[in-house]
Amino acid sequence: MYSFMGGGLFCAIVGNILLVVSTATDYWMQYRLSGNYAHQGLWRYCMSNKCYMQTDSIGKGLLYNSENSAYWNATRAFMILSGMSCFAGIIAGIMSFAHFSSFERFNRSFAAGIMFFVSTFFVLLAMAIYTGVTINFLGRRFGDWRFSWSYILGWVAMLMTFFAGIFYICAYRMCECRRGTGPR
């Protein structure tokens, strides 16, 4: 049981670090614009060695306008919610190592597993929204473009939080089977 929880905690910590790095960095997409290479993240875009906020006037009409501002906000919100629920799962996961419980019917391993699955769901939503809009809208605007490392870290974080959830649910099932109260 403790090896599942340890593996889950490791995956969750790595996943949460990847979520923070992915959300904060500016390399979700790289493209060529007017002969120069440019890159963008969820918060800023950079061209000619200068970075601008997504809402700056130079970006209006090019990257950030009323048509796609909702997708930026949705992607940001789901990434932040994913990081927060992963962090809550890490706290519950650390607490599940302690044997004392003031709640007899509350299992911290189960709660941690559920929080990691919630985190997985949120990051999946964020990545799906970003992928769909980038391919269908921004990808058509820029002929020479590609997804970059911040974007890839988001997908890897999704896998890590998913496996953290699997590990903690397995630990919960092992604990329930030892007590003899769980379904067999």
C-alpha positions in Angstrom: 0.0 0.0 0.0 2.8 2.5 0.9 4.6 1.8 -2.3 1.5 2.7 -4.3 1.2 5.9 -2.3 4.9 6.7 -2.6 4.7 6.2 -6.4 1.5 8.2 -6.6 3.0 11.0 -4.6 6.1 11.1 -6.8 4.0 11.2 -9.9 1.8 14.0 -8.4 4.7 16.2 -7.4 6.4 15.8 -10.8 3.0 16.5 -12.5 2.3 19.6 -10.4 5.8 21.0 -11.2 5.2 20.3 -14.9 1.8 22.0 -14.7 3.3 25.1 -13.1 6.1 25.3 -15.6 3.8 24.6 -18.6 1.3 27.3 -17.5 3.9 29.9 -16.8 6.2 29.6 -19.8 5.9 31.2 -23.2 6.6 28.2 -25.5 3.3 26.6 -26.3 3.5 27.5 -30.0 6.4 28.6 -32.2 5.8 30.2 -35.6 7.4 32.3 -38.3 6.0 35.9 -38.7 7.4 38.3 -41.2 10.6 36.3 -41.6 11.2 36.2 -37.8 10.7 33.4 -35.4 8.1 34.1 -32.7 6.6 32.0 -29.8 3.7 32.3 -27.5 2.4 31.0 -24.2 -0.8 31.4 -22.3 0.1 34.8 -21.0 2.6 36.4 -23.4 3.9 36.2 -27.0 7.4 37.1 -28.1 8.6 38.5 -31.4 12.0 39.9 -32.3 13.4 39.3 -28.8 10.6 41.4 -27.2 7.7 39.9 -25.3 4.2 41.3 -25.0 1.2 40.5 -23.0 -1.5 38.6 -24.9 -3.8 41.7 -24.4 -1.3 44.3 -25.6 -2.4 46.4 -28.6 0.2 44.9 -30.9 -1.5 41.5 -30.3 -5.0 42.7 -30.9 -6.2 41.4 -34.2 -3.2 39.2 -34.6 -3.3 36.8 -31.7 -5.8 38.1 -29.2 -9.2 39.4 -30.2 -12.8 39.0 -29.2 -13.1 35.8 -31.3 -10.4 33.9 -29.4 -10.1 35.7 -26.1 -12.5 33.2 -24.5 -10.3 30.3 -25.5 -7.3 31.9 -23.9 -9.2 32.5 -20.7 -10.6 29.0 -20.6 -7.2 27.4 -21.2 -5.6 29.5 -18.5 -8.5 28.8 -16.0 -8.4 25.0 -16.5 -4.6 24.9 -16.2 -4.8 26.9 -12.9 -7.6 24.7 -11.6 -5.6 21.6 -12.5 -2.6 22.8 -10.6 -4.7 23.7 -7.6 -6.5 20.4 -7.5 -3.2 18.5 -8.0 -1.7 20.5 -5.0 -4.8 19.6 -2.9 -4.3 16.0 -3.9 -0.6 16.2 -2.8 -1.7 17.5 0.6 -4.2 14.8 1.0 -1.7 12.2 -0.2 0.9 13.4 2.3 -1.7 13.3 5.1 -2.7 9.7 4.1 0.7 8.5 5.3 -0.4 9.5 8.8 -2.5 6.9 10.5 -4.5 9.2 12.8 -7.9 10.2 11.6 -10.5 12.3 13.1 -13.0 11.1 10.5 -13.7 7.4 10.6 -15.4 7.2 7.2 -13.0 9.5 5.4 -10.1 7.9 3.6 -7.4 10.3 2.5 -6.0 7.9 -0.1 -9.3 7.9 -1.9 -9.6 11.7 -1.6 -6.1 12.1 -3.0 -6.9 9.8 -5.9 -10.1 11.7 -6.7 -8.2 15.0 -6.6 -5.6 13.7 -9.0 -8.3 12.5 -11.4 -10.0 15.9 -11.2 -6.6 17.5 -12.0 -6.3 15.2 -15.0 -9.7 16.2 -16.2 -9.0 19.9 -16.0 -5.6 19.7 -17.8 -7.3 17.5 -20.4 -9.9 20.2 -21.0 -7.2 22.9 -21.2 -5.1 21.0 -23.6 -8.1 20.0 -25.8 -9.3 23.6 -26.0 -5.8 24.9 -26.8 -5.2 22.2 -29.4 -8.5 22.6 -31.2 -8.4 26.4 -31.4 -4.7 26.4 -32.4 -5.2 23.9 -35.2 -8.4 25.4 -36.5 -7.7 29.1 -36.0 -4.1 30.1 -35.2 -2.5 27.3 -37.3 -4.2 28.6 -40.4 -3.0 32.1 -39.8 0.7 31.1 -39.6 1.9 28.8 -42.3 5.1 27.7 -40.6 4.1 26.8 -37.0 4.5 24.0 -34.5 3.6 23.2 -30.9 6.5 23.7 -28.5 7.9 22.3 -25.3 5.6 24.1 -22.8 2.6 22.5 -24.6 4.3 19.1 -24.5 4.9 19.5 -20.8 1.2 20.1 -20.3 0.4 16.7 -21.9 3.1 15.0 -19.8 1.7 16.6 -16.7 -1.7 15.1 -17.6 -0.2 11.6 -17.7 1.6 12.1 -14.4 -1.6 13.3 -12.6 -3.5 10.4 -14.1 -1.0 7.8 -12.9 -0.9 9.5 -9.5 -4.7 9.0 -9.3 -4.3 5.3 -10.4 -1.7 4.7 -7.7 -3.7 6.3 -4.9 -6.9 4.4 -5.9 -4.9 1.2 -5.9 -3.6 2.0 -2.4 -7.2 2.7 -1.3 -8.4 -0.6 -2.7 -5.5 -2.5 -1.0 -6.4 -0.8 2.3 -10.1 -1.6 1.9 -9.3 -5.3 1.1 -7.1 -5.6 4.2 -9.9 -4.3 6.4 -12.4 -6.7 4.9 -15.0 -4.1 4.3 -14.4 -3.5 0.6 -16.0 -5.4 -2.2 -14.1 -8.5 -3.3 
